[in-house]
Amino acid sequence: MNTHVLALPLMVAQECLGAFDTSYQHEMRDAMAAFRLGRSASNTDSASPISFCNSTQTVLVTGATGFIGQQLVRALIRDGHTVVALTRRQKEAARLFDGKVRCIESMNDLAASFHIDVIINLAGARILGPRWSSKRKKVLLQSRVGLTQSVVDWIARATCKPSLLLSASAIGYYGIQKIGDQTMLDETAPPQPMFMSDLCRQWEAAASGAIEHGVRVECMRFGLVLGTQGALPMMMLPILLGVGGKLASGRQWLSWIHVEDVLRGIAHVWTQARREQDANVQVTPHTYGVTNFTAPECVTQQTFSKTAARIWKRPSFFPTPGWPLRLVLGKQADLLLEGQRVVPRRLQREGFVFLHPELAGALESLR
C-alpha cells in the first residue's frame, strides 16, 4: 500500500502529530498552498453584506481570532456594529481587524458598567488534537464551560444586561451513530453517555445560566464548517495529493455547513430573538433555544471525498484504513470514523434559505 495513504490520516490530527517526514511536510505545505491560492481573504469580503440588526449594537465576540470568529467580526463591522473581542492574542486581533475592535484578555477587563447589547460566544480549544487524557479533557472543558461561565458571571454583575447570548455548541452533542443508521437527528434528539456529548451538554448548560439574569440564550450546534480555514484544508490534503478515497468504511455520516451560511444563520437567529423581544416575550427557562447549524444535505464521507475529487479534478479511489487514527487518537477517532446525520430542522421551519444547500455547490464556491 502507498505509504502516503497511511500517513495522511495522521496528518489530519494536526496538534497531536508534531513531526512528519520532511517530504510529507513539503507535500502538506504545497497542498495547503494550492488549496488556499488566491483565497487568503475572508470569503465573506466578496459576499453580500449580512444584516444582523437595523440599529447599531455593541457586540462582544469570544473566539474572535478563530476561523468563524474572524469572518463574523468582519461581517459585524461591515454592518456598522461596534465589536469587543475577548482573546488571549490581542496583538494578533488588532492586526487582523485593523485596529477596529477593542480587545480584552479577560472578562475581568470589562467594567460592569460597560454596555454590551449582544454576546456571541465562539471560544473553545481545538477538539481534534492530543489524546483525551484527563488533563486534555480539563483543557477542553475549561476553554468552553469555564470561559462561558466567566461570561455569565460578567452578565450577573453587569449593570445593564445584554439582550441576547448566542453561544456555540456542536453536533457532538448527539454522540455518534452506528454505521448504517439512517435516523435523522434534529434539535430534539438526546445526548449520549460519552465525552464529546457531555462536553457539549455542559457547555450549553453553562450558557443557559444567563437566563437567570433575564438574557435570552440561543445555542448553535455547529456541524463541520467548510471554508478556506478550519478543518477543510486538512481534509483536502489526500485529495489534492491524488490519494483521496474513503476513510475506513466511508459510510459514516458527515454533517456540514458552509461558513457563509453560518454567518447568515447567526444573523437569522439574532433576528428571530429580536422579534421575540419586540413582542415582549418573557425570558424564562423555556425560551432557551437550540439550533442545528448544518446544511440540508448530509453526505457520507465517501460521497464527500468523491465530490471534492471531482471538483478539484483528482482521483478518489485510494482507501485509507481507520486503524492509524484509532492507534493515535483513541476514542477521539470517533470524530472521524463515526458520524451523525444531523438536520437543520429549526432553520428550515423558520424559513431560513441556505446559500449552499448542497455539497457540490459549497465546495465549488471554495475553489
C-alpha positions as CSV (number, residue, x, y, z in Angstrom):
1,M,0.0,0.0,0.0
2,N,1.2,3.5,-0.8
3,T,2.8,4.9,2.4
4,H,1.1,8.3,1.8
5,V,-2.2,6.6,2.4
6,L,-1.3,5.5,5.9
7,A,0.4,8.8,6.7
8,L,-2.4,11.2,5.6
9,P,-5.0,10.3,8.3
10,L,-2.4,11.1,10.9
11,M,-1.8,14.5,9.3
12,V,-5.4,15.3,9.9
13,A,-4.8,15.2,13.7
14,Q,-2.8,18.4,13.4
15,E,-1.9,19.1,17.1
16,C,-1.1,15.6,18.2
17,L,1.3,14.9,15.3
18,G,4.1,17.4,15.6
19,A,6.7,15.7,13.4
20,F,6.4,14.3,9.9
21,D,9.0,13.1,7.5
22,T,10.4,16.1,5.7
23,S,8.9,15.1,2.4
24,Y,5.5,14.9,3.9
25,Q,6.0,18.4,5.4
26,H,6.8,19.8,1.9
27,E,3.8,18.0,0.3
28,M,1.5,19.2,3.1
29,R,2.7,22.8,2.6
30,D,2.4,22.6,-1.1
31,A,-1.1,21.1,-1.0
32,M,-2.2,23.8,1.5
33,A,-0.8,26.5,-0.7
34,A,-2.6,25.1,-3.7
35,F,-5.9,24.9,-1.9
36,R,-5.6,28.5,-0.5
37,L,-4.1,30.1,-3.5
38,G,-5.8,33.4,-4.0
39,R,-8.2,32.6,-1.2
40,S,-6.4,34.2,1.8
41,A,-9.0,36.9,2.3
42,S,-12.3,36.2,4.0
43,N,-14.8,34.7,1.6
44,T,-17.5,37.0,3.0
45,D,-15.5,40.0,1.9
46,S,-16.9,39.5,-1.6
47,A,-20.3,38.2,-0.4
48,S,-23.4,40.3,0.0
49,P,-23.3,42.2,3.3
50,I,-25.2,40.5,6.1
51,S,-27.7,42.5,8.2
52,F,-27.6,41.4,11.8
53,C,-29.7,44.3,13.3
54,N,-31.2,47.5,12.0
55,S,-29.7,49.6,14.8
56,T,-26.0,49.9,15.8
57,Q,-25.2,47.4,18.5
58,T,-22.2,46.8,20.7
59,V,-21.3,43.1,20.4
60,L,-18.9,41.0,22.5
61,V,-17.3,38.2,20.5
62,T,-15.3,35.4,22.2
63,G,-13.1,33.3,19.9
64,A,-12.8,36.3,17.6
65,T,-9.4,35.2,16.1
66,G,-10.7,31.7,15.2
67,F,-11.9,30.6,11.8
68,I,-15.6,31.6,12.2
69,G,-14.8,34.4,14.6
70,Q,-12.6,36.3,12.1
71,Q,-15.3,36.3,9.5
72,L,-18.0,37.1,11.9
73,V,-16.2,40.2,13.3
74,R,-15.6,41.5,9.8
75,A,-19.2,41.0,8.9
76,L,-20.3,42.8,12.1
77,I,-18.0,45.7,11.4
78,R,-19.3,46.0,7.8
79,D,-22.9,46.0,9.2
80,G,-21.9,49.0,11.3
81,H,-21.6,47.5,14.7
82,T,-19.1,48.1,17.5
83,V,-17.1,44.9,18.4
84,V,-15.3,44.0,21.6
85,A,-13.1,40.9,21.1
86,L,-12.3,38.6,24.0
87,T,-9.0,37.0,23.0
88,R,-5.7,35.9,24.5
89,R,-4.0,37.2,21.3
90,Q,-4.7,40.9,21.5
91,K,-1.9,42.0,19.1
92,E,-3.0,39.4,16.5
93,A,-6.6,40.6,16.9
94,A,-5.7,44.2,16.5
95,R,-3.7,43.4,13.3
96,L,-6.5,41.1,11.9
97,F,-9.1,43.8,12.3
98,D,-7.1,46.8,11.5
99,G,-7.5,48.3,15.0
100,K,-11.3,48.5,14.5
101,V,-12.2,46.4,17.6
102,R,-11.5,46.7,21.3
103,C,-9.6,43.7,22.5
104,I,-9.8,42.3,26.1
105,E,-7.9,39.3,27.5
106,S,-10.4,38.5,30.3
107,M,-14.0,39.3,31.2
108,N,-12.5,41.0,34.3
109,D,-11.1,43.6,31.9
110,L,-14.7,44.7,31.1
111,A,-16.2,47.0,33.6
112,A,-19.7,46.0,34.9
113,S,-20.9,49.4,33.7
114,F,-19.8,48.8,30.1
115,H,-22.8,48.4,27.8
116,I,-23.0,45.2,25.7
117,D,-26.1,44.6,23.6
118,V,-25.3,41.1,22.3
119,I,-22.7,38.4,23.2
120,I,-21.6,35.8,20.6
121,N,-19.6,33.1,22.4
122,L,-17.4,31.1,20.0
123,A,-14.4,30.3,22.1
124,G,-13.1,26.8,22.6
125,A,-9.8,24.9,22.3
126,R,-9.4,22.7,19.2
127,I,-11.3,19.4,19.9
128,L,-9.2,17.4,17.5
129,G,-5.7,17.2,18.9
130,P,-3.9,15.3,21.7
131,R,-5.5,12.2,23.1
132,W,-8.4,12.8,25.5
133,S,-6.4,12.2,28.7
134,S,-7.7,13.6,32.0
135,K,-5.5,16.6,31.5
136,R,-6.7,17.3,28.0
137,K,-10.3,16.9,28.9
138,K,-9.9,19.6,31.6
139,V,-8.4,21.9,28.9
140,L,-11.3,21.3,26.6
141,L,-13.8,21.8,29.5
142,Q,-12.2,25.0,30.7
143,S,-11.9,26.5,27.3
144,R,-15.7,26.0,26.7
145,V,-17.5,25.6,30.0
146,G,-15.1,27.6,32.1
147,L,-14.9,30.5,29.7
148,T,-18.7,30.5,29.1
149,Q,-19.2,30.6,32.9
150,S,-16.9,33.7,33.1
151,V,-19.2,35.3,30.5
152,V,-22.3,34.5,32.5
153,D,-20.6,35.7,35.7
154,W,-19.9,39.1,34.0
155,I,-23.6,39.2,32.9
156,A,-24.6,38.7,36.5
157,R,-22.6,41.8,37.7
158,A,-23.3,43.9,34.6
159,T,-25.4,47.0,35.5
160,C,-27.1,46.8,32.1
161,K,-27.7,43.3,30.8
162,P,-27.2,42.2,27.2
163,S,-30.4,41.2,25.5
164,L,-29.0,38.1,23.9
165,L,-26.3,35.4,24.3
166,L,-25.6,33.4,21.2
167,S,-23.4,30.5,22.3
168,A,-21.6,27.9,20.2
169,S,-22.0,24.2,20.7
170,A,-21.6,21.3,18.3
171,I,-23.4,18.4,16.9
172,G,-21.1,16.2,19.0
173,Y,-24.0,16.8,21.5
174,Y,-25.7,13.9,19.8
175,G,-22.8,11.5,20.2
176,I,-22.3,9.1,17.3
177,Q,-24.5,7.0,15.0
178,K,-23.5,3.5,14.2
179,I,-22.7,2.8,10.5
180,G,-25.9,2.2,8.6
181,D,-28.1,4.1,11.0
182,Q,-30.3,6.3,8.8
183,T,-32.0,8.2,11.6
184,M,-32.2,12.0,11.1
185,L,-31.2,13.9,14.2
186,D,-33.0,17.2,14.8
187,E,-32.7,19.5,17.8
188,T,-34.9,17.2,20.0
189,A,-32.5,14.2,19.7
190,P,-31.0,13.3,23.1
191,P,-27.3,13.3,24.0
192,Q,-25.3,10.1,24.7
193,P,-23.1,9.0,27.6
194,M,-19.7,9.8,26.1
195,F,-17.2,12.6,26.5
196,M,-17.9,14.7,23.4
197,S,-21.6,14.6,24.2
198,D,-21.1,15.5,27.8
199,L,-18.8,18.3,26.8
200,C,-21.4,20.0,24.6
201,R,-24.2,19.4,27.2
202,Q,-22.1,21.1,29.9
203,W,-21.2,23.9,27.5
204,E,-24.9,24.6,26.8
205,A,-25.8,24.3,30.5
206,A,-23.2,27.0,31.4
207,A,-24.6,29.3,28.7
208,S,-28.2,28.8,29.9
209,G,-27.2,30.3,33.2
210,A,-27.6,33.7,31.6
211,I,-31.4,33.2,31.5
212,E,-31.5,33.7,35.3
213,H,-30.4,37.3,34.6
214,G,-33.1,38.0,32.0
215,V,-30.9,37.3,29.0
216,R,-32.2,35.3,26.0
217,V,-29.9,32.3,25.2
218,E,-29.6,30.6,21.9
219,C,-27.1,27.7,21.5
220,M,-25.8,26.9,18.0
221,R,-24.8,23.3,17.4
222,F,-22.3,23.5,14.6
223,G,-21.5,20.8,12.1
224,L,-18.3,20.7,10.1
225,V,-17.9,24.2,8.9
226,L,-16.5,24.5,5.3
227,G,-14.2,27.4,4.4
228,T,-10.7,28.2,3.4
229,Q,-9.7,27.8,7.0
230,G,-10.8,25.3,9.7
231,A,-10.9,21.6,9.0
232,L,-11.4,21.6,5.2
233,P,-7.8,22.4,4.1
234,M,-6.5,19.3,6.1
235,M,-9.4,17.2,4.8
236,M,-8.5,18.2,1.3
237,L,-4.8,17.1,1.6
238,P,-5.2,13.5,0.4
239,I,-7.5,14.6,-2.4
240,L,-5.1,17.3,-3.6
241,L,-2.2,14.9,-3.4
242,G,-4.1,12.4,-5.6
243,V,-4.7,9.8,-2.9
244,G,-8.2,10.6,-1.9
245,G,-10.8,8.0,-1.2
246,K,-12.9,6.5,1.6
247,L,-11.7,6.6,5.2
248,A,-12.4,3.3,6.9
249,S,-15.8,2.2,5.7
250,G,-16.6,5.6,4.1
251,R,-20.2,5.2,5.2
252,Q,-20.0,7.4,8.2
253,W,-22.3,10.5,8.0
254,L,-20.8,13.9,7.6
255,S,-23.0,16.9,8.5
256,W,-21.5,20.1,7.2
257,I,-22.3,23.8,6.6
258,H,-20.7,26.5,4.5
259,V,-19.2,29.3,6.6
260,E,-21.3,31.9,4.8
261,D,-24.4,30.1,5.9
262,V,-23.0,30.0,9.5
263,L,-22.8,33.8,9.4
264,R,-26.2,34.2,7.9
265,G,-27.6,31.7,10.3
266,I,-26.2,33.7,13.3
267,A,-27.9,36.8,11.8
268,H,-31.2,34.8,11.4
269,V,-31.2,33.5,15.0
270,W,-30.4,37.0,16.2
271,T,-33.3,38.5,14.2
272,Q,-35.7,35.8,15.5
273,A,-34.7,36.6,19.1
274,R,-35.1,40.3,18.5
275,R,-38.6,39.7,17.2
276,E,-39.5,37.8,20.4
277,Q,-38.0,40.7,22.4
278,D,-40.0,43.3,20.5
279,A,-43.1,41.1,21.1
280,N,-42.4,41.3,24.8
281,V,-42.0,37.5,25.1
282,Q,-40.8,37.0,28.6
283,V,-37.4,35.3,29.2
284,T,-37.9,32.0,31.0
285,P,-36.0,28.7,31.1
286,H,-38.4,27.6,28.3
287,T,-37.1,30.4,26.0
288,Y,-33.7,28.7,25.9
289,G,-33.2,27.8,22.2
290,V,-31.1,25.4,20.2
291,T,-30.4,25.4,16.5
292,N,-28.6,22.9,14.4
293,F,-26.2,24.6,12.0
294,T,-25.9,22.1,9.3
295,A,-26.8,22.1,5.6
296,P,-30.0,20.3,4.4
297,E,-27.8,17.8,2.5
298,C,-26.0,15.3,4.8
299,V,-23.5,13.1,2.9
300,T,-21.3,10.1,3.7
301,Q,-17.5,10.5,4.0
302,Q,-17.0,8.6,0.7
303,T,-19.5,10.8,-1.1
304,F,-17.7,13.9,0.3
305,S,-14.4,12.6,-1.0
306,K,-15.8,11.7,-4.4
307,T,-17.5,15.1,-4.8
308,A,-14.4,17.0,-3.7
309,A,-12.2,15.0,-6.0
310,R,-14.5,15.6,-9.0
311,I,-14.5,19.4,-8.4
312,W,-10.7,19.5,-7.9
313,K,-10.2,17.0,-10.8
314,R,-8.4,14.4,-8.8
315,P,-8.8,10.7,-8.4
316,S,-10.7,9.2,-5.5
317,F,-10.1,5.5,-5.2
318,F,-7.4,5.1,-2.5
319,P,-9.0,3.5,0.6
320,T,-7.5,4.7,3.9
321,P,-7.8,2.3,6.9
322,G,-9.1,3.7,10.2
323,W,-6.7,1.9,12.5
324,P,-3.9,4.6,12.3
325,L,-6.4,7.1,13.7
326,R,-7.6,4.7,16.3
327,L,-4.0,4.0,17.3
328,V,-3.1,7.6,17.7
329,L,-6.3,9.2,18.8
330,G,-8.1,6.5,20.7
331,K,-11.8,7.3,21.3
332,Q,-11.2,10.7,19.7
333,A,-11.1,8.9,16.4
334,D,-14.9,8.6,16.6
335,L,-14.9,12.2,15.3
336,L,-13.6,11.0,12.0
337,L,-14.6,7.4,11.8
338,E,-18.2,7.7,13.1
339,G,-20.7,10.5,12.4
340,Q,-24.1,12.0,12.8
341,R,-26.9,12.5,10.3
342,V,-28.0,15.9,11.6
343,V,-30.7,18.0,10.0
344,P,-31.4,21.8,10.4
345,R,-35.0,21.4,11.4
346,R,-35.4,24.7,13.2
347,L,-33.8,26.8,10.5
348,Q,-35.9,25.1,7.9
349,R,-39.1,25.6,9.9
350,E,-38.3,29.3,10.3
351,G,-37.8,29.8,6.6
352,F,-34.1,30.2,6.5
353,V,-32.8,29.9,2.9
354,F,-29.3,28.4,2.6
355,L,-26.9,29.9,0.1
356,H,-25.2,26.5,-0.1
357,P,-27.7,23.7,0.5
358,E,-25.7,21.1,-1.5
359,L,-22.1,19.9,-1.0
360,A,-21.0,20.3,-4.7
361,G,-22.0,23.9,-4.8
362,A,-20.5,24.7,-1.5
363,L,-17.1,23.2,-2.4
364,E,-17.2,24.8,-5.9
365,S,-17.5,28.2,-4.2
366,L,-14.3,27.5,-2.3
367,R,-12.1,26.6,-5.3
